[in-house]
């Protein structure tokens, strides 16, 4: 899961940078929002797993 979150974070950064350079089109905006939501969801899931392991 950590590798997937890292990959999605890098993809989010690239997509956001590309959107800012080209003038954030609606499709790019929604891709950034969906990707950001996935990254946050994975981070929360990892925190929950760590909390219940101890």
C-alpha positions in Angstrom: 0.0 0.0 0.0 2.8 2.4 0.8 4.3 2.0 -2.7 0.9 2.6 -4.3 0.4 5.7 -2.2 3.9 7.0 -3.2 3.1 6.3 -6.8 -0.2 8.2 -6.6 1.4 11.1 -4.8 4.0 11.4 -7.6 1.2 11.2 -10.2 -0.7 13.8 -8.3 2.3 16.2 -8.3 2.9 15.7 -12.0 -0.8 16.1 -12.9 -1.1 19.3 -10.8 2.1 20.8 -12.2 0.9 20.0 -15.8 -2.5 21.5 -15.0 -0.9 24.7 -13.6 1.4 25.0 -16.7 -1.5 24.6 -19.2 -4.2 26.5 -17.4 -6.1 23.9 -15.3 -8.8 22.5 -17.6 -11.9 20.9 -16.1 -10.8 17.4 -16.9 -7.4 17.9 -15.4 -9.0 19.5 -12.3 -11.2 16.5 -11.7 -8.3 14.1 -12.2 -6.3 16.0 -9.6 -9.3 15.9 -7.2 -9.8 12.2 -7.7 -6.2 11.4 -7.3 -5.9 13.6 -4.2 -8.9 11.8 -2.7 -7.3 8.4 -3.4 -4.0 9.5 -1.8 -5.8 10.8 1.3 -7.9 7.6 1.5 -4.8 5.4 1.3 -3.0 7.5 4.0 -5.9 7.2 6.4 -6.1 3.4 5.8 -2.4 3.1 6.5 -2.8 5.1 9.7 -5.7 2.9 10.8 -3.7 -0.2 10.2 -0.8 1.1 12.3 -3.1 2.1 15.1 -4.6 -1.3 15.4 -1.3 -3.2 15.2 -0.1 -1.8 18.6 
